[in-house]
Amino acid sequence: MTEINWNPLTSIDQLEEINTLSHTQPVVIFKHSTRCSISAASLSRLERKWDNQKVGELRPYFLDLIAYREVSNQIAERFGVDHQSPQVLIIQNGKSIYDNSHFGISFDEIVENIKPISA
């Protein structure tokens, strides 16, 4: 187990950075509600199981969707994934290739769904 080196997702402009980055390395976005006990439990479970060796180049972003609701709305629109809370999305090659929510959020499933980046 290793600590997740979260990148705070706080602006809509960062979604373009994530899109560009996702063409060279996979990106995961964790959408967290600070008002939801299920979100807190899902985040805690993910952080306890996290292993940097297993995720390789995966870049983790953390969104406080209460504070940055407009960013959450743009994620749903841009990547075509209905908003949930909590929610995890894997972005590769500019697309959401995997998403899950609530207690469906699983470190092992995230690892299983990371695809090699094709040049």
Secondary structure, 3 states (H helix, E strand, C coil): CCCCCCEECCCCHHHHHHHHHCCCCCEEEEEECCCCHHHHHHHHHHHHHCCHHHHCCCEEEEEECCCCHHHHHHHHHHHCCCCCCCEEEEEECCEEEEEEEHHHCCHHHHHHHCCCCCC
